[in-house]
């Protein structure tokens, strides 16, 4: 089952990297599919995107002056856990 699951990633925005005030935060979460496409949702939920690739999210979130963005891939899970139905 896990070999067909899409990969999950975060889009991290970073600013002031060359200063002592360097900072970063997760701006969005995404899912990358086997065909290369991706769905991304901003942390606040107001922005949702269907993109041709996860890298397009990097472009979108890193285009402001002084802000860069990068992908951080989440480690694949070890499996799904299913709770047994309780007896009635």
N, C-alpha and C positions, 0 to 999 in steps of 0.2 A: 504494500500500500504506500509506503513512504517514497518509493522510487518514482511514483507519479505525482507526488505532491509538489506544488509550486514552491519556489524559494522565497523566503521573506527577507526584507532588508529595511534599514532605516536610512533616511536622507538627513545627514548632519550638516548644519550650517555653522561656519566658523568665521570669526571676524577678529580684527586686530592681531593677527598671528605674529606679526613682527614686533609687537610691543609687550610690555609687562601686563597689559590688560587683555591678553588673548582670552577668547571665550568661545564656547560652542554649545549647541543644543540640538536635540532631535527636532527637526521641522516637519517631518512626514514619515509615514510607514508605507511600505509597498510590498507587493507580491509580484514576482517575476515568473512568467510561464515558460514552458518548454519551447514554444514558438518564438521566444524573444520578447514578446510584448509584456507590458506591466500595467498594473493598476496601483495608483498612489492616492493616499488620503492624508491631508494635512493634519497635524496634531489637534487643532481646534475643530476639525471636521468640516470647515467651510469650503475647503478646496479638495476636489476630487478630480483625478485625471486618468484617462486611459491613454497609454503612450506606446510607441513602437519599441521602446527599450527602457530599462531602468536609467540608463545614462541621460536620457532626455529630462528626467527629474532633476539630475545634477545641474543641467543647464538652467532649468527653470528656477531652482532655488539658489543658484550661485550667480545670477546675472546682475544683482545690485552691486554698486561700487563698494569696494572694501569687504565684500562678503564672498566667501568661497563655500562650495558644497562638495560633499563626497558621499559615496555609498558605504554603508557598513552592513555586511552580510551577516545574518543571524545563523548560528550553528543549527544544522538540521536536528529535529527532535529525535528521540530514541524510540518513539512509538506512541500509539494512541492508547489511552486507558479507558476502558469501558466499565461502568459500574453495573453490577448485577442487579437485576430487577428485584425489588423487595417482595417477599411473599405477602399476599393479601390476607 
